[in-house]
Amino acid sequence: MRVDDTPDNLDICMGNCGNCPSLPHPPAPFLYCSRGRTETPVNKDGCDCSGCEVFKRYGLEGAYFCAEGAPEAEE
């Protein structure tokens, strides 16, 4: 299922990923599970995505969406 890029999902993501251990600065623009990977180099030092309500709500699998990009939508 594709993650909707909504203000509600963004707020949830910002609350969960605001202290991301893998990005040296606040990981703006956030919501990588919807918007895709960041241009910032990612140092994979842990991923908090699986604890996010958006992750759970959409039944996502995987991690490091900031580095790997948004998950593929099932058809």
Biotite code that builds the C-alpha atoms (Angstrom):
import biotite.structure as struc

atoms = struc.array([
    struc.Atom([0.000, 0.000, 0.000], chain_id="A", res_id=1, res_name="MET", atom_name="CA", element="C"),
    struc.Atom([1.341, 3.418, -0.910], chain_id="A", res_id=2, res_name="ARG", atom_name="CA", element="C"),
    struc.Atom([1.776, 5.842, 1.987], chain_id="A", res_id=3, res_name="VAL", atom_name="CA", element="C"),
    struc.Atom([-0.273, 9.007, 1.563], chain_id="A", res_id=4, res_name="ASP", atom_name="CA", element="C"),
    struc.Atom([1.680, 12.271, 1.760], chain_id="A", res_id=5, res_name="ASP", atom_name="CA", element="C"),
    struc.Atom([-0.690, 14.040, 4.155], chain_id="A", res_id=6, res_name="THR", atom_name="CA", element="C"),
    struc.Atom([-0.169, 16.610, 6.925], chain_id="A", res_id=7, res_name="PRO", atom_name="CA", element="C"),
    struc.Atom([-1.296, 14.014, 9.497], chain_id="A", res_id=8, res_name="ASP", atom_name="CA", element="C"),
    struc.Atom([1.240, 11.436, 8.315], chain_id="A", res_id=9, res_name="ASN", atom_name="CA", element="C"),
    struc.Atom([3.942, 14.105, 8.200], chain_id="A", res_id=10, res_name="LEU", atom_name="CA", element="C"),
    struc.Atom([3.231, 15.131, 11.815], chain_id="A", res_id=11, res_name="ASP", atom_name="CA", element="C"),
    struc.Atom([3.403, 11.504, 12.953], chain_id="A", res_id=12, res_name="ILE", atom_name="CA", element="C"),
    struc.Atom([6.655, 10.972, 11.074], chain_id="A", res_id=13, res_name="CYS", atom_name="CA", element="C"),
    struc.Atom([8.260, 14.124, 12.447], chain_id="A", res_id=14, res_name="MET", atom_name="CA", element="C"),
    struc.Atom([7.426, 12.995, 15.974], chain_id="A", res_id=15, res_name="GLY", atom_name="CA", element="C"),
    struc.Atom([8.941, 9.566, 15.383], chain_id="A", res_id=16, res_name="ASN", atom_name="CA", element="C"),
    struc.Atom([11.976, 10.441, 13.253], chain_id="A", res_id=17, res_name="CYS", atom_name="CA", element="C"),
    struc.Atom([12.954, 13.794, 14.741], chain_id="A", res_id=18, res_name="GLY", atom_name="CA", element="C"),
    struc.Atom([15.962, 12.223, 16.465], chain_id="A", res_id=19, res_name="ASN", atom_name="CA", element="C"),
    struc.Atom([16.972, 9.876, 13.656], chain_id="A", res_id=20, res_name="CYS", atom_name="CA", element="C"),
    struc.Atom([20.196, 8.038, 14.535], chain_id="A", res_id=21, res_name="PRO", atom_name="CA", element="C"),
    struc.Atom([21.214, 7.673, 10.877], chain_id="A", res_id=22, res_name="SER", atom_name="CA", element="C"),
    struc.Atom([21.045, 11.265, 9.635], chain_id="A", res_id=23, res_name="LEU", atom_name="CA", element="C"),
    struc.Atom([23.348, 13.901, 11.131], chain_id="A", res_id=24, res_name="PRO", atom_name="CA", element="C"),
    struc.Atom([20.757, 16.683, 11.037], chain_id="A", res_id=25, res_name="HIS", atom_name="CA", element="C"),
    struc.Atom([16.988, 16.711, 11.422], chain_id="A", res_id=26, res_name="PRO", atom_name="CA", element="C"),
    struc.Atom([15.925, 14.401, 8.610], chain_id="A", res_id=27, res_name="PRO", atom_name="CA", element="C"),
    struc.Atom([13.807, 16.932, 6.686], chain_id="A", res_id=28, res_name="ALA", atom_name="CA", element="C"),
    struc.Atom([11.790, 16.600, 4.535], chain_id="A", res_id=29, res_name="PRO", atom_name="CA", element="C"),
    struc.Atom([10.701, 13.505, 6.522], chain_id="A", res_id=30, res_name="PHE", atom_name="CA", element="C"),
    struc.Atom([8.070, 10.980, 5.383], chain_id="A", res_id=31, res_name="LEU", atom_name="CA", element="C"),
    struc.Atom([10.568, 9.038, 3.261], chain_id="A", res_id=32, res_name="TYR", atom_name="CA", element="C"),
    struc.Atom([8.175, 6.075, 3.146], chain_id="A", res_id=33, res_name="CYS", atom_name="CA", element="C"),
    struc.Atom([6.008, 8.306, 0.941], chain_id="A", res_id=34, res_name="SER", atom_name="CA", element="C"),
    struc.Atom([8.365, 10.883, -0.566], chain_id="A", res_id=35, res_name="ARG", atom_name="CA", element="C"),
    struc.Atom([11.348, 8.671, -1.295], chain_id="A", res_id=36, res_name="GLY", atom_name="CA", element="C"),
    struc.Atom([14.995, 8.791, -0.324], chain_id="A", res_id=37, res_name="ARG", atom_name="CA", element="C"),
    struc.Atom([16.988, 11.782, 0.817], chain_id="A", res_id=38, res_name="THR", atom_name="CA", element="C"),
    struc.Atom([19.847, 13.415, -1.066], chain_id="A", res_id=39, res_name="GLU", atom_name="CA", element="C"),
    struc.Atom([21.761, 13.581, 2.241], chain_id="A", res_id=40, res_name="THR", atom_name="CA", element="C"),
    struc.Atom([24.227, 10.723, 2.843], chain_id="A", res_id=41, res_name="PRO", atom_name="CA", element="C"),
    struc.Atom([22.785, 8.244, 5.347], chain_id="A", res_id=42, res_name="VAL", atom_name="CA", element="C"),
    struc.Atom([25.029, 6.628, 7.959], chain_id="A", res_id=43, res_name="ASN", atom_name="CA", element="C"),
    struc.Atom([23.029, 3.506, 8.854], chain_id="A", res_id=44, res_name="LYS", atom_name="CA", element="C"),
    struc.Atom([23.292, 3.672, 12.653], chain_id="A", res_id=45, res_name="ASP", atom_name="CA", element="C"),
    struc.Atom([19.770, 2.495, 13.417], chain_id="A", res_id=46, res_name="GLY", atom_name="CA", element="C"),
    struc.Atom([16.291, 2.962, 12.019], chain_id="A", res_id=47, res_name="CYS", atom_name="CA", element="C"),
    struc.Atom([13.246, 4.084, 13.997], chain_id="A", res_id=48, res_name="ASP", atom_name="CA", element="C"),
    struc.Atom([10.742, 3.551, 11.169], chain_id="A", res_id=49, res_name="CYS", atom_name="CA", element="C"),
    struc.Atom([9.266, 0.341, 12.551], chain_id="A", res_id=50, res_name="SER", atom_name="CA", element="C"),
    struc.Atom([8.122, 2.178, 15.693], chain_id="A", res_id=51, res_name="GLY", atom_name="CA", element="C"),
    struc.Atom([6.220, 4.798, 13.698], chain_id="A", res_id=52, res_name="CYS", atom_name="CA", element="C"),
    struc.Atom([2.426, 4.802, 13.627], chain_id="A", res_id=53, res_name="GLU", atom_name="CA", element="C"),
    struc.Atom([2.524, 5.472, 9.847], chain_id="A", res_id=54, res_name="VAL", atom_name="CA", element="C"),
    struc.Atom([4.653, 2.331, 9.395], chain_id="A", res_id=55, res_name="PHE", atom_name="CA", element="C"),
    struc.Atom([2.110, 0.315, 11.379], chain_id="A", res_id=56, res_name="LYS", atom_name="CA", element="C"),
    struc.Atom([-0.976, 1.925, 9.798], chain_id="A", res_id=57, res_name="ARG", atom_name="CA", element="C"),
    struc.Atom([0.174, 1.094, 6.283], chain_id="A", res_id=58, res_name="TYR", atom_name="CA", element="C"),
    struc.Atom([1.574, -2.353, 7.115], chain_id="A", res_id=59, res_name="GLY", atom_name="CA", element="C"),
    struc.Atom([5.030, -1.429, 5.854], chain_id="A", res_id=60, res_name="LEU", atom_name="CA", element="C"),
    struc.Atom([8.006, -3.739, 5.856], chain_id="A", res_id=61, res_name="GLU", atom_name="CA", element="C"),
    struc.Atom([11.669, -2.892, 5.693], chain_id="A", res_id=62, res_name="GLY", atom_name="CA", element="C"),
    struc.Atom([13.681, 0.005, 7.013], chain_id="A", res_id=63, res_name="ALA", atom_name="CA", element="C"),
    struc.Atom([15.906, 2.889, 5.996], chain_id="A", res_id=64, res_name="TYR", atom_name="CA", element="C"),
    struc.Atom([13.380, 4.449, 3.629], chain_id="A", res_id=65, res_name="PHE", atom_name="CA", element="C"),
    struc.Atom([15.584, 7.561, 3.840], chain_id="A", res_id=66, res_name="CYS", atom_name="CA", element="C"),
    struc.Atom([18.357, 5.629, 2.062], chain_id="A", res_id=67, res_name="ALA", atom_name="CA", element="C"),
    struc.Atom([16.410, 3.022, 0.092], chain_id="A", res_id=68, res_name="GLU", atom_name="CA", element="C"),
    struc.Atom([13.383, 5.048, -0.998], chain_id="A", res_id=69, res_name="GLY", atom_name="CA", element="C"),
    struc.Atom([9.672, 4.532, -0.599], chain_id="A", res_id=70, res_name="ALA", atom_name="CA", element="C"),
    struc.Atom([8.421, 0.944, -0.593], chain_id="A", res_id=71, res_name="PRO", atom_name="CA", element="C"),
    struc.Atom([6.833, -0.278, -3.796], chain_id="A", res_id=72, res_name="GLU", atom_name="CA", element="C"),
    struc.Atom([3.050, -0.238, -3.773], chain_id="A", res_id=73, res_name="ALA", atom_name="CA", element="C"),
    struc.Atom([1.463, -3.658, -4.170], chain_id="A", res_id=74, res_name="GLU", atom_name="CA", element="C"),
    struc.Atom([-0.861, -3.964, -7.120], chain_id="A", res_id=75, res_name="GLU", atom_name="CA", element="C"),
])
